Amino acid sequence: MKRIKLLHFLALAFICISMQAGAQQRTTLSGTVTNDQQEKMPGVTVKLKNTNTGTVTDEQGRYSLPVTASEGTLVFSFLNYATQEVAIGGRSRIDIVLKNEESKLDEVVVVGYGTLQRKDVTGAISSVTAKDLENQPAMTLEQLMQGKASGVQITQTTGAPGGQIEVRIRGASSINAGNEPLYVIDGVPYYNGSQDPDGTSYGTTTPTNALASLNPNDIASVDILKDASATAIYGSRGSNGVVIITTKRGKAGGMRVNYNGYFGVQQVVRKVDVMNASQHAAFLNAWAAANNNPIPFPHPDSLGKGTDWQDEIFRPAVMQNHQVSMSGSMGKSRYYISGNFYDQEGIVINTGMKRYTFRANFDQDISDRLTVSETFAYSKTDSKSVPINGAGKGNVRSAGERALLTSPILSVYDSKGEFNTVPWYGATKFENPVASLQTTYGNLQRDNVTGNITLSYKLLDGLVAKSLVGVNMTNTDNKEYYPRSTTYIGGVLGGLGFLANRRVSNVLNENTLTYSKVISKHKFDVLGGMTTQSEKDFSATNQPTLFPDDRLGINNIDGATGVPMVSSLKTQWSLVSFIGRVNYQYAGKYLLTASIRADGSSKFADGHKWGYFPSVAAGYRLSEEKFIKQLGLFDDLKLRVSYGVTGNQEVGSYQSLPRLVTDASYIVGGQLLSGARLTSLANRDLTWEESKQLDVGLNASFLHSRINVGFDYYKKRTENLLFSIDIPATSGYGSSKALFNTGSLYNRGFEVDLSAALLTHDFKWDLSANFSRNKSVLTSLGESPGTTTLFVGYAPGTKLGQVYLGVFHDQKEIDAYGLQPDAKPGDMKFADTNGDGKFTGDDRLPIGTPMPKYIFGVTNTFSYKGFDLTVFVESSVGRKGDDIDLLNDPTDLTSNKYKKFVNIWTPENAETATVPGPGVSNYSYSTFDIVDRSYFKLRNIRLSYTFPHSLIPFLGSTAVYLSGENLITISDYPGFDPETGSVGYPTTKTVVLGLNIGF
Amino acid sequence: MKKITGFLLTILLLSCFSCKKFITEKPYSFLSPANYFEDGNDAYAALLGVYSGLGENSYYSRFMFLVPTLISDESVTITGDAASKQMDALSYSSTLSSFLTLWRAIYVDIMRANVVIGRVPGVPMDEALKKQYIAEAKFLRALNYFNLVRFWGEVPLVKDEVEKLEDAYVGRASVKDVYDFIIQDLEDAKAVLPDKNPDGRAGKGSVTALLAKVYLTRASSEAAQEGDYKKCADLCKEVIGMSAFHLMDDFQQAIGANHEFNPESLFEWNGDREIGGSFTSAAQFALPSGVYGLVPENATGESWFGGDRDFYNSISDQDYRKASTFITSGKDIDGNDLYYTSWPFPYPSPARKFINPESTTRSGYAFGTNYVVLRLADVYLMRAEALNEIGGPGTEDAYAMINAIRARARHGNGSSVSDYPADLSGLSQASFRDSVLEERKVELAYEGHRFFDLIRTKRLLSVLPKAKEKHYLLPIPNTEILLSKGKLTQNTGW
């Protein structure tokens, strides 16, 4: 409205000026105004200084201004851009580039069901904008968010293209319910749970990230709600934090076309030091000797290095990404359309992923009061996958395990040049990993459609009614085939095939009323509404076996004669919610937010379905006080306090009902018949898990907002944990657990954010950094008797183990130690941690720390003329845990070992051994198996060059860049990647060359 | 505008009214036990669920043979995991996962039997079938409790389906009470069932043989009752007299994947990878690793466990049953014949009883075997043992029983009759006792009996040098003690 008034005024002024000018000698000044992104800028005010002469630029950013003299100064101004004054100096054409100087304080922050200016925010919210995400190769949003926001710990759990990523906001607040945050994508809440169909019954699942369907290039902003005051509006699903994703939309102005593409090469992030053939043979000899078996390799040295399976299984792999987008406005409609093709070869042979996405976002002002917005995105992902989880006791192993555990004694090919199929000594469930990986067929295809339509109607000044209908539908197909000739499991079953389909459809309806009113110094924003959301999930699987041969595989299961295992499953959940929120401000100084959400969830027991989640927050902008203003130091100084209750319902459906299934089949008289069984003990009192969170925060800006600092302290206590507890076997439910509301834990920590424009002239240096520290402590196990990973006073996931002190080199040492009289030389020496003078099972301590003590990320950006250099480092400190146990197990002969096993205890090597002998009689879980998973990574280093407009006047903003991901990892961790571990698919380091063109 | 406000309010109100319905759960892929049991088919499915429970990996498919064979003198573990090593070395404690797995599997199956016994009486269906299903469920419940009491002694007696968690906290019942409960179930079942049921299901033969074994086992337990041996001997006689059952002529046909449900078989759990459902991996586990020509498709086994060499050597080479139990020769990759002492893991493989030598696929060869819980040879030897305990070897036909088994061994496959092992005669009660145990060891090796025989006859300490008194019972799984809210106590010595 303001702008329209301004335009009217300017037009009037222009008319006046024109009339005046008629009397004088006139020349015409003209030119084009662009921004530093080299986009044409319509609507910029151009004025002759100290006169009433002025105009505004047109859609193409052009202006022409009649002036009477060739001297004078032109003033160019536009909201959020630095005003520029230029002396005319006799020129008739003046082109100008305006610089964006939007202040952090004016940024718009998306909160649940609305937006706020950063300065008015009372909650703890981190934001990441498109600019922070661009020009980095990544398949998914989470990869890009890693290290960019405080309080957000993102862990890549697999290196597989499109694989799962774990996101924890302020720690894990639950034990058995989900710990992933709630995503709200263009207003539609979405829990990033698995949408994968099952894998085979031998555990061949390849978990993928459902969020990989979202093309990160389409994202305009990401706002991460962390404290209860911000998340309570999402009540039942807010306790793990909320990530609000807003996709790009059209803006007023002419059509902007953008191409962004890159091409890159990836490599395994690093290789693991394992034994070579002669070393492994020596180990097997030692094992055989210790177990009184004949020595299998009389001349281990003659085997040389053998096969390096990491070289055989991993390869340099290429990736490419192409994105074209168009955006702009036509009349009263605005549009953003994009198409994307992403193609990533996997670093494991015979793997990779392709993604095709298409998006069309439209907004139409139907009248001054009514606006319709539409969001539509389609995405297809097509993965060539290999099993990621080692499962079925080694029936099917992951690529990473195969690369490390396969003995180097085995050669890939035999003397005839065919795949070697002779197991090495001690191999169980043998397969030649190269043969297996190359011939196994795994194809996961997913179609995803998301869309919503929003009607927004201004009922009165300040009163807006909004109604949204959104859908998110995913259809996934999984096809696998394990050949009988090259895979262990295929061999046993005569070929194992698998066909699965899963369809998940989620529908949301949301109706809200918002009212904004300013009465002198009082400002109110009130929100009320109700929403419903429901999800249906149907999956079906078919697992044929006994194929006539391997030629047709899964594409012709007709010939498979084994009894196929089939299954289908349909589940549904629904949620009804009522929401309300009041934002109140007094004099821009005192801020108050109160919200409540009532949620009714189908997942809980009758009579326990409804939960109420209130929150309150207050902010005090000290910078508005005179005494602070007088200091002249702060542009903003704000103190925030919030407290609220949020919930969690991310457990499976139907947990409160007794269930009977008919899958307990039995053969009678040669015929397989269905049998019935009860599957779980019903909990008729099942209800919400609740988190109560206190947050105290401070924001400060100095030096004309060049330096911004944020600090938050929080404590989040989760009670009535949705906790699957062990129940006595006498219940008749065996190892299956029962879901209860019991136990409690807390997460406590602080976060610091810093951004600084250290140098602002021709040579610019921007720094942004964040630091987070979180501590999780289990405070009560409630009804649970405890498990092997849960101990009061420690973080969930801690395991109980002995403290390992070293190897007993000889009997003398055993006698001298005295506490382990039964030990033999070569056994493990353990600490008497409780000091009772005996070594027993009671000396076990919780060992390992499943979550890092602190994490931080630092981004430095240096700019000079068109060059930008970005260096982004990220670090995680204090996580300790175990890894592939077989690599580190001296008693196991089925697999290769870490290189350190060359120093294994043997009678010959008794004095210098550092690793317990293969005959170790007291091998048990201990600190021997714990590795430090702290790391410091050069996540991204990127050099880009933006061509000056003068060089390519026919194009808009155009840049080339060279970007490297994960090039350096500093860590003591012995496996592939301290972040991901070594069990699954290893992570990559990547170099890409990219190009960005604007038209 | 009023219209729109009105419209929005209507939506809001309508949604409120439908709220309750909207968030009521609608199950699609499972049934509710409350409305499941509608007819005879449902009752039959629930009964099959109890049979199916025996075949879990955690039970007869794996742990029920692995645990007793590794603890006994029959087997050693070779490539086995840490738990297997501890069982083999008798160095286990109450935290051993295998014991927990087995304990849980047994109670799962007891619960399934309790569901049948508790719910089927109310099902509208054919009364005769109803009685029969309940009888079979009682047989299975008795078998489960018999396994429990033999492994652990005093165990919780859960007699009804548990519907609330509170009811799951049950303390240990005395050994006597457990036996009384088992015997009652078996007596009930015996009164109802026909001699023989369709293959895979229990009949009167199964029930009677199990009851005989229960009395024989109780007779030497702390709950021994006057007349247990007599009851055992009589019940054995009853089984032997049933026309549906007789000893096979050839020992090799008495058990094995290609001789399932033969007339000697009294109760076998039916598993087959090729038909579907569960299957046992005993053969795959026992077949040697790195030895060729034994398994079709050029595959090899796992050597998870092998025959104990002392055990193997203690059986006479002249005994037809030795070569019918062990596999001792195979080929290396180049096709050279190797005796077991030259194998990569030089232990005789006790896989012969589990494999199906007629199968051409790995799947059918190594994963097709049933678990034979009871067969007639066992009954002959039980009767011999019971009669000897009553009045020495001269009692009735004690010699006839054991000599029938030995005669079958001499008969071989019929083509070359041996004179080993000769008929027994003129033994003292003590030597006859030893002879029966020795006969059982050879005849029933690797069929899940040896461990229980050593315990029943109190020979554990003399046969296993590492055994101590506490090894007569397994430790109660530590986890279950923790879970029991103080109801469970540990066995002495653990």
Interface residues (C-beta under 8 A of the other chain):
Chain A: N291 N293 P294 P296 T421 V422 P423 Y425 G426 A427 T428 K429 F430 Y457 L459 A465 S467 R484 G491 V492 L493 G494 N511 L513 M530 T532 S534 T545 L546 G562 V563 M565 S568 L569 K570 T571 Q572 W573 S574 L575 V576 G600 S601 S602 K603 D606 K609 S653 Y654 S656 L657 P658 R659 L660 V661 T662 A664 S665 Y666 I667 V668 G669 G670 Q671 L672 L673 S674 G675 A676 R677 L678 T679 L681 A682 D726 I727 P728 A729 T730 S731 G732 Y733 G734 S735 A738 P785 G786 G841 T891 L893 T894 S921 Y923
Chain B: M1 I4 T5 L8 I11 L12 S15 C16 C19 F22 I23 T24 E25 K26 P27 Y28 S29 F30 L31 S32 P33 A34 Y36 D42 A45 A46 L47 L48 G49 V50 Y51 S52 G53 G55 S58 I78 T79 A82 K85 A89 S91 S93 T95 T101 W103 R104 A105 Y107 V108 I110 M111 R112 N114 V115 P156 V158 E161 V162 E163 L165 D167 A168 Y169 V170 P198 D199 G200 R201 N270 G271 D272 R273 E274 I275 G276 G277 Q284 S289 G290 E297 N298 A299 T300 E302 S303 W304 I333 S342 P344 F345 P346 T361 R362 S363 F367 T479 E480 L482 L483 S484 K487
